[in-house]
């Protein structure tokens, strides 16, 4: 009864494309890799790929103190 395919929307980038994006993330970071990507990619997709390939990322700009 269960389907072997995963549920939900199909992935836009698969296989070698995801590996290429992961290499760009390692080199430029998640936000910096977006302009270097071969196709338009959103930041949330880049973060998901970084998580999938276990790429450690910096936390980014944090507030200096609560207002």
ABEGO torsion letter per residue (X at the ends): XBBABBBEBBBABBEAAAAAAAAAAAAAEAAAAAAABABBBBAAAAAAAAAAAGBBBBAEBBBABBX
